């Protein structure tokens, strides 16, 4: 338990981080399109943020709404945008926040910058889909290999209860169980590194 519980917590944290980024990547381009349209129609940057927040019912829309509310009550724009950047510590959002801060302080063609960021995100999503298609077989193999030991233990419980009890509950069989767990994590880590290395 001492070894497995921290690993499970780490895996769960990584999973939630990945899920949050996936939601951001899916919703942020919509927010940029709406923001660009609002700015093109002549709205100020603050009211454009407010408009995006009213149109999008997701986490990105809520964040834009929070930004507009804080700017409307007179908070310092740099502080508001810097605080927002910590919510989504991703490169695309960093560029976006930096562009907004420069536009508020010095002016500039914000619409063109937003369109460029949106195009970069579109290209990034295309590359991500290509990478997923290239690594689909490896990921499926990893899932099957990961399920095999668990399935083996499940079958062993019914076919040979004595051996199952020996592995799971007796001190002499514990090294086998620990070897099973460690080899699973090592195998998953190696496959994860291979998949992450795909460009």
ChimeraX commands (.cxc) that place a marker at each C-alpha (Angstrom):
marker #1 position 0.00,0.00,0.00 radius 0.5
marker #1 position 2.85,2.37,0.85 radius 0.5
marker #1 position 4.31,1.91,-2.64 radius 0.5
marker #1 position 1.15,1.69,-4.71 radius 0.5
marker #1 position -0.96,4.50,-3.20 radius 0.5
marker #1 position 1.46,7.36,-4.07 radius 0.5
marker #1 position 1.79,5.97,-7.61 radius 0.5
marker #1 position -1.99,5.83,-7.94 radius 0.5
marker #1 position -2.25,9.45,-6.72 radius 0.5
marker #1 position 0.41,10.53,-9.22 radius 0.5
marker #1 position -1.33,8.72,-12.08 radius 0.5
marker #1 position -4.68,10.26,-11.11 radius 0.5
marker #1 position -3.11,13.74,-10.96 radius 0.5
marker #1 position -1.53,13.25,-14.41 radius 0.5
marker #1 position -4.85,12.01,-15.75 radius 0.5
marker #1 position -6.70,15.08,-14.45 radius 0.5
marker #1 position -4.01,17.36,-15.87 radius 0.5
marker #1 position -4.32,15.70,-19.26 radius 0.5
marker #1 position -8.10,15.91,-19.12 radius 0.5
marker #1 position -7.97,19.61,-18.26 radius 0.5
marker #1 position -5.61,20.32,-21.16 radius 0.5
marker #1 position -7.76,18.29,-23.55 radius 0.5
marker #1 position -10.84,20.33,-22.58 radius 0.5
marker #1 position -8.84,23.54,-23.00 radius 0.5
marker #1 position -7.58,22.56,-26.47 radius 0.5
marker #1 position -11.13,21.71,-27.56 radius 0.5
marker #1 position -12.77,24.90,-26.25 radius 0.5
marker #1 position -10.12,27.61,-26.58 radius 0.5
marker #1 position -10.33,27.96,-30.42 radius 0.5
marker #1 position -14.09,28.58,-30.11 radius 0.5
marker #1 position -13.39,31.30,-27.56 radius 0.5
marker #1 position -10.83,32.89,-29.88 radius 0.5
marker #1 position -13.27,32.88,-32.80 radius 0.5
marker #1 position -16.01,34.53,-30.73 radius 0.5
marker #1 position -13.54,37.04,-29.27 radius 0.5
marker #1 position -12.23,37.92,-32.73 radius 0.5
marker #1 position -15.76,38.44,-34.03 radius 0.5
marker #1 position -16.68,40.63,-31.08 radius 0.5
marker #1 position -13.58,42.80,-31.54 radius 0.5
marker #1 position -14.25,43.05,-35.29 radius 0.5
marker #1 position -17.75,44.35,-34.55 radius 0.5
marker #1 position -16.26,47.25,-32.60 radius 0.5
marker #1 position -16.57,46.06,-29.00 radius 0.5
marker #1 position -13.87,46.89,-26.50 radius 0.5
marker #1 position -11.60,44.12,-25.28 radius 0.5
marker #1 position -13.35,44.04,-21.89 radius 0.5
marker #1 position -16.84,43.71,-23.39 radius 0.5
marker #1 position -15.49,41.18,-25.90 radius 0.5
marker #1 position -14.34,39.03,-22.99 radius 0.5
marker #1 position -17.74,39.45,-21.38 radius 0.5
marker #1 position -19.46,38.40,-24.60 radius 0.5
marker #1 position -17.35,35.25,-24.88 radius 0.5
marker #1 position -18.21,34.37,-21.27 radius 0.5
marker #1 position -21.92,34.69,-22.03 radius 0.5
marker #1 position -21.69,32.58,-25.19 radius 0.5
marker #1 position -19.57,29.67,-23.97 radius 0.5
marker #1 position -20.87,27.43,-21.20 radius 0.5
marker #1 position -17.58,25.74,-20.35 radius 0.5
marker #1 position -14.47,26.32,-18.23 radius 0.5
marker #1 position -12.79,28.58,-20.80 radius 0.5
marker #1 position -15.96,30.69,-21.10 radius 0.5
marker #1 position -16.16,30.98,-17.31 radius 0.5
marker #1 position -12.53,32.11,-17.18 radius 0.5
marker #1 position -13.19,34.80,-19.79 radius 0.5
marker #1 position -16.21,35.94,-17.82 radius 0.5
marker #1 position -14.14,36.19,-14.64 radius 0.5
marker #1 position -11.55,38.28,-16.50 radius 0.5
marker #1 position -14.22,40.69,-17.78 radius 0.5
marker #1 position -15.82,41.03,-14.33 radius 0.5
marker #1 position -12.50,41.84,-12.68 radius 0.5
marker #1 position -11.56,44.32,-15.38 radius 0.5
marker #1 position -14.97,46.01,-15.15 radius 0.5
marker #1 position -14.62,46.62,-11.41 radius 0.5
marker #1 position -11.28,48.32,-12.03 radius 0.5
marker #1 position -8.67,45.73,-11.12 radius 0.5
marker #1 position -5.23,46.10,-12.64 radius 0.5
marker #1 position -5.27,44.38,-16.07 radius 0.5
marker #1 position -1.76,42.94,-15.64 radius 0.5
marker #1 position -2.72,41.34,-12.31 radius 0.5
marker #1 position -5.98,39.96,-13.71 radius 0.5
marker #1 position -4.36,38.47,-16.80 radius 0.5
marker #1 position -1.36,37.13,-14.91 radius 0.5
marker #1 position -3.71,35.39,-12.45 radius 0.5
marker #1 position -5.67,33.95,-15.36 radius 0.5
marker #1 position -2.47,32.61,-16.90 radius 0.5
marker #1 position -1.90,30.40,-13.86 radius 0.5
marker #1 position -5.25,28.67,-14.51 radius 0.5
marker #1 position -4.11,27.44,-17.92 radius 0.5
marker #1 position -0.30,27.11,-17.92 radius 0.5
marker #1 position -0.12,26.27,-21.62 radius 0.5
marker #1 position 2.00,27.90,-24.32 radius 0.5
marker #1 position -0.98,28.96,-26.46 radius 0.5
marker #1 position -2.69,30.67,-23.54 radius 0.5
marker #1 position 0.56,32.36,-22.50 radius 0.5
marker #1 position 0.89,33.90,-25.98 radius 0.5
marker #1 position -2.74,34.95,-25.88 radius 0.5
marker #1 position -2.47,36.58,-22.46 radius 0.5
marker #1 position 0.76,38.33,-23.48 radius 0.5
marker #1 position -0.92,39.69,-26.63 radius 0.5
marker #1 position -3.87,41.01,-24.60 radius 0.5
marker #1 position -1.57,42.69,-22.08 radius 0.5
marker #1 position 0.44,44.38,-24.84 radius 0.5
marker #1 position -2.75,45.46,-26.61 radius 0.5
marker #1 position -4.21,47.00,-23.45 radius 0.5
marker #1 position -1.00,48.89,-22.63 radius 0.5
marker #1 position 0.17,49.89,-26.14 radius 0.5
marker #1 position -2.55,49.02,-28.64 radius 0.5
marker #1 position -2.09,47.00,-31.83 radius 0.5
marker #1 position -3.81,44.68,-34.27 radius 0.5
marker #1 position -5.30,42.28,-31.75 radius 0.5
marker #1 position -7.57,40.56,-34.27 radius 0.5
marker #1 position -4.63,39.49,-36.45 radius 0.5
marker #1 position -2.77,38.12,-33.43 radius 0.5
marker #1 position -5.83,36.14,-32.28 radius 0.5
marker #1 position -6.25,34.68,-35.75 radius 0.5
marker #1 position -2.59,33.61,-35.82 radius 0.5
marker #1 position -2.89,31.93,-32.41 radius 0.5
marker #1 position -6.05,30.19,-33.58 radius 0.5
marker #1 position -4.28,28.93,-36.71 radius 0.5
marker #1 position -1.35,27.65,-34.64 radius 0.5
marker #1 position -3.75,25.78,-32.36 radius 0.5
marker #1 position -5.48,24.25,-35.37 radius 0.5
marker #1 position -2.14,23.02,-36.71 radius 0.5
marker #1 position -1.21,21.73,-33.26 radius 0.5
marker #1 position -4.47,19.75,-33.04 radius 0.5
marker #1 position -3.83,18.29,-36.49 radius 0.5
marker #1 position -0.38,17.12,-35.41 radius 0.5
marker #1 position -1.82,15.68,-32.19 radius 0.5
marker #1 position -4.41,13.69,-34.15 radius 0.5
marker #1 position -1.68,12.43,-36.47 radius 0.5
marker #1 position 0.42,11.37,-33.49 radius 0.5
marker #1 position -2.57,9.57,-31.95 radius 0.5
marker #1 position -3.17,7.67,-35.18 radius 0.5
marker #1 position 0.52,6.67,-35.37 radius 0.5
marker #1 position 0.56,5.45,-31.75 radius 0.5
marker #1 position -2.91,3.85,-31.69 radius 0.5
marker #1 position -1.52,0.34,-32.11 radius 0.5
marker #1 position 1.05,0.83,-29.34 radius 0.5
marker #1 position -1.56,2.21,-26.95 radius 0.5
marker #1 position -3.92,-0.66,-27.65 radius 0.5
marker #1 position -1.10,-3.17,-27.11 radius 0.5
marker #1 position -0.27,-1.50,-23.79 radius 0.5
marker #1 position -3.88,-1.79,-22.64 radius 0.5
marker #1 position -4.07,-5.45,-23.60 radius 0.5
marker #1 position -0.75,-6.27,-21.94 radius 0.5
marker #1 position -1.80,-4.36,-18.84 radius 0.5
marker #1 position -5.08,-6.29,-18.61 radius 0.5
marker #1 position -3.48,-9.72,-19.02 radius 0.5
marker #1 position -2.00,-10.06,-15.48 radius 0.5
marker #1 position -5.23,-8.84,-13.89 radius 0.5
marker #1 position -7.22,-11.26,-16.01 radius 0.5
marker #1 position -4.80,-14.05,-15.12 radius 0.5
marker #1 position -5.27,-13.42,-11.39 radius 0.5
marker #1 position -9.04,-13.37,-11.85 radius 0.5
marker #1 position -8.97,-16.70,-13.69 radius 0.5
marker #1 position -6.50,-18.14,-11.18 radius 0.5
marker #1 position -8.90,-17.39,-8.34 radius 0.5
marker #1 position -11.45,-19.81,-9.82 radius 0.5
marker #1 position -9.14,-22.37,-11.41 radius 0.5
marker #1 position -6.69,-22.72,-8.55 radius 0.5
marker #1 position -7.81,-20.96,-5.34 radius 0.5
marker #1 position -4.79,-22.37,-3.46 radius 0.5
marker #1 position -2.30,-20.70,-5.81 radius 0.5
marker #1 position -4.31,-17.46,-5.73 radius 0.5
marker #1 position -4.24,-17.39,-1.93 radius 0.5
marker #1 position -0.52,-18.19,-2.00 radius 0.5
marker #1 position 0.24,-15.20,-4.25 radius 0.5
marker #1 position -2.15,-12.72,-2.65 radius 0.5
marker #1 position -2.19,-13.53,1.06 radius 0.5
marker #1 position 0.85,-15.59,2.05 radius 0.5
marker #1 position 4.24,-14.09,2.84 radius 0.5
marker #1 position 6.09,-16.58,0.62 radius 0.5
marker #1 position 4.00,-15.57,-2.40 radius 0.5
marker #1 position 4.17,-11.80,-1.88 radius 0.5
marker #1 position 7.41,-11.37,-3.92 radius 0.5
marker #1 position 5.54,-12.73,-6.96 radius 0.5
marker #1 position 2.78,-10.18,-6.45 radius 0.5
marker #1 position 5.26,-7.34,-5.96 radius 0.5
marker #1 position 7.14,-8.41,-9.09 radius 0.5
marker #1 position 3.86,-8.34,-11.01 radius 0.5
marker #1 position 3.04,-4.80,-9.87 radius 0.5
marker #1 position 6.55,-3.43,-10.46 radius 0.5
marker #1 position 6.86,-5.01,-13.91 radius 0.5
marker #1 position 3.48,-3.55,-14.87 radius 0.5
marker #1 position 4.52,-0.02,-13.93 radius 0.5
marker #1 position 7.93,-0.36,-15.59 radius 0.5
marker #1 position 6.33,-1.66,-18.78 radius 0.5
marker #1 position 3.76,1.13,-18.84 radius 0.5
marker #1 position 6.46,3.71,-18.21 radius 0.5
marker #1 position 8.58,2.42,-21.10 radius 0.5
marker #1 position 5.59,2.40,-23.48 radius 0.5
marker #1 position 4.60,5.90,-22.31 radius 0.5
marker #1 position 8.11,7.18,-23.01 radius 0.5
marker #1 position 8.06,5.62,-26.48 radius 0.5
marker #1 position 4.69,7.20,-27.27 radius 0.5
marker #1 position 5.79,10.60,-25.92 radius 0.5
marker #1 position 8.85,10.40,-28.15 radius 0.5
marker #1 position 6.76,10.27,-31.31 radius 0.5
marker #1 position 6.98,13.65,-33.06 radius 0.5
marker link #1:1,2 radius 0.2
marker link #1:2,3 radius 0.2
marker link #1:3,4 radius 0.2
marker link #1:4,5 radius 0.2
marker link #1:5,6 radius 0.2
marker link #1:6,7 radius 0.2
marker link #1:7,8 radius 0.2
marker link #1:8,9 radius 0.2
marker link #1:9,10 radius 0.2
marker link #1:10,11 radius 0.2
marker link #1:11,12 radius 0.2
marker link #1:12,13 radius 0.2
marker link #1:13,14 radius 0.2
marker link #1:14,15 radius 0.2
marker link #1:15,16 radius 0.2
marker link #1:16,17 radius 0.2
marker link #1:17,18 radius 0.2
marker link #1:18,19 radius 0.2
marker link #1:19,20 radius 0.2
marker link #1:20,21 radius 0.2
marker link #1:21,22 radius 0.2
marker link #1:22,23 radius 0.2
marker link #1:23,24 radius 0.2
marker link #1:24,25 radius 0.2
marker link #1:25,26 radius 0.2
marker link #1:26,27 radius 0.2
marker link #1:27,28 radius 0.2
marker link #1:28,29 radius 0.2
marker link #1:29,30 radius 0.2
marker link #1:30,31 radius 0.2
marker link #1:31,32 radius 0.2
marker link #1:32,33 radius 0.2
marker link #1:33,34 radius 0.2
marker link #1:34,35 radius 0.2
marker link #1:35,36 radius 0.2
marker link #1:36,37 radius 0.2
marker link #1:37,38 radius 0.2
marker link #1:38,39 radius 0.2
marker link #1:39,40 radius 0.2
marker link #1:40,41 radius 0.2
marker link #1:41,42 radius 0.2
marker link #1:42,43 radius 0.2
marker link #1:43,44 radius 0.2
marker link #1:44,45 radius 0.2
marker link #1:45,46 radius 0.2
marker link #1:46,47 radius 0.2
marker link #1:47,48 radius 0.2
marker link #1:48,49 radius 0.2
marker link #1:49,50 radius 0.2
marker link #1:50,51 radius 0.2
marker link #1:51,52 radius 0.2
marker link #1:52,53 radius 0.2
marker link #1:53,54 radius 0.2
marker link #1:54,55 radius 0.2
marker link #1:55,56 radius 0.2
marker link #1:56,57 radius 0.2
marker link #1:57,58 radius 0.2
marker link #1:58,59 radius 0.2
marker link #1:59,60 radius 0.2
marker link #1:60,61 radius 0.2
marker link #1:61,62 radius 0.2
marker link #1:62,63 radius 0.2
marker link #1:63,64 radius 0.2
marker link #1:64,65 radius 0.2
marker link #1:65,66 radius 0.2
marker link #1:66,67 radius 0.2
marker link #1:67,68 radius 0.2
marker link #1:68,69 radius 0.2
marker link #1:69,70 radius 0.2
marker link #1:70,71 radius 0.2
marker link #1:71,72 radius 0.2
marker link #1:72,73 radius 0.2
marker link #1:73,74 radius 0.2
marker link #1:74,75 radius 0.2
marker link #1:75,76 radius 0.2
marker link #1:76,77 radius 0.2
marker link #1:77,78 radius 0.2
marker link #1:78,79 radius 0.2
marker link #1:79,80 radius 0.2
marker link #1:80,81 radius 0.2
marker link #1:81,82 radius 0.2
marker link #1:82,83 radius 0.2
marker link #1:83,84 radius 0.2
marker link #1:84,85 radius 0.2
marker link #1:85,86 radius 0.2
marker link #1:86,87 radius 0.2
marker link #1:87,88 radius 0.2
marker link #1:88,89 radius 0.2
marker link #1:89,90 radius 0.2
marker link #1:90,91 radius 0.2
marker link #1:91,92 radius 0.2
marker link #1:92,93 radius 0.2
marker link #1:93,94 radius 0.2
marker link #1:94,95 radius 0.2
marker link #1:95,96 radius 0.2
marker link #1:96,97 radius 0.2
marker link #1:97,98 radius 0.2
marker link #1:98,99 radius 0.2
marker link #1:99,100 radius 0.2
marker link #1:100,101 radius 0.2
marker link #1:101,102 radius 0.2
marker link #1:102,103 radius 0.2
marker link #1:103,104 radius 0.2
marker link #1:104,105 radius 0.2
marker link #1:105,106 radius 0.2
marker link #1:106,107 radius 0.2
marker link #1:107,108 radius 0.2
marker link #1:108,109 radius 0.2
marker link #1:109,110 radius 0.2
marker link #1:110,111 radius 0.2
marker link #1:111,112 radius 0.2
marker link #1:112,113 radius 0.2
marker link #1:113,114 radius 0.2
marker link #1:114,115 radius 0.2
marker link #1:115,116 radius 0.2
marker link #1:116,117 radius 0.2
marker link #1:117,118 radius 0.2
marker link #1:118,119 radius 0.2
marker link #1:119,120 radius 0.2
marker link #1:120,121 radius 0.2
marker link #1:121,122 radius 0.2
marker link #1:122,123 radius 0.2
marker link #1:123,124 radius 0.2
marker link #1:124,125 radius 0.2
marker link #1:125,126 radius 0.2
marker link #1:126,127 radius 0.2
marker link #1:127,128 radius 0.2
marker link #1:128,129 radius 0.2
marker link #1:129,130 radius 0.2
marker link #1:130,131 radius 0.2
marker link #1:131,132 radius 0.2
marker link #1:132,133 radius 0.2
marker link #1:133,134 radius 0.2
marker link #1:134,135 radius 0.2
marker link #1:135,136 radius 0.2
marker link #1:136,137 radius 0.2
marker link #1:137,138 radius 0.2
marker link #1:138,139 radius 0.2
marker link #1:139,140 radius 0.2
marker link #1:140,141 radius 0.2
marker link #1:141,142 radius 0.2
marker link #1:142,143 radius 0.2
marker link #1:143,144 radius 0.2
marker link #1:144,145 radius 0.2
marker link #1:145,146 radius 0.2
marker link #1:146,147 radius 0.2
marker link #1:147,148 radius 0.2
marker link #1:148,149 radius 0.2
marker link #1:149,150 radius 0.2
marker link #1:150,151 radius 0.2
marker link #1:151,152 radius 0.2
marker link #1:152,153 radius 0.2
marker link #1:153,154 radius 0.2
marker link #1:154,155 radius 0.2
marker link #1:155,156 radius 0.2
marker link #1:156,157 radius 0.2
marker link #1:157,158 radius 0.2
marker link #1:158,159 radius 0.2
marker link #1:159,160 radius 0.2
marker link #1:160,161 radius 0.2
marker link #1:161,162 radius 0.2
marker link #1:162,163 radius 0.2
marker link #1:163,164 radius 0.2
marker link #1:164,165 radius 0.2
marker link #1:165,166 radius 0.2
marker link #1:166,167 radius 0.2
marker link #1:167,168 radius 0.2
marker link #1:168,169 radius 0.2
marker link #1:169,170 radius 0.2
marker link #1:170,171 radius 0.2
marker link #1:171,172 radius 0.2
marker link #1:172,173 radius 0.2
marker link #1:173,174 radius 0.2
marker link #1:174,175 radius 0.2
marker link #1:175,176 radius 0.2
marker link #1:176,177 radius 0.2
marker link #1:177,178 radius 0.2
marker link #1:178,179 radius 0.2
marker link #1:179,180 radius 0.2
marker link #1:180,181 radius 0.2
marker link #1:181,182 radius 0.2
marker link #1:182,183 radius 0.2
marker link #1:183,184 radius 0.2
marker link #1:184,185 radius 0.2
marker link #1:185,186 radius 0.2
marker link #1:186,187 radius 0.2
marker link #1:187,188 radius 0.2
marker link #1:188,189 radius 0.2
marker link #1:189,190 radius 0.2
marker link #1:190,191 radius 0.2
marker link #1:191,192 radius 0.2
marker link #1:192,193 radius 0.2
marker link #1:193,194 radius 0.2
marker link #1:194,195 radius 0.2
marker link #1:195,196 radius 0.2
marker link #1:196,197 radius 0.2
marker link #1:197,198 radius 0.2
marker link #1:198,199 radius 0.2
view
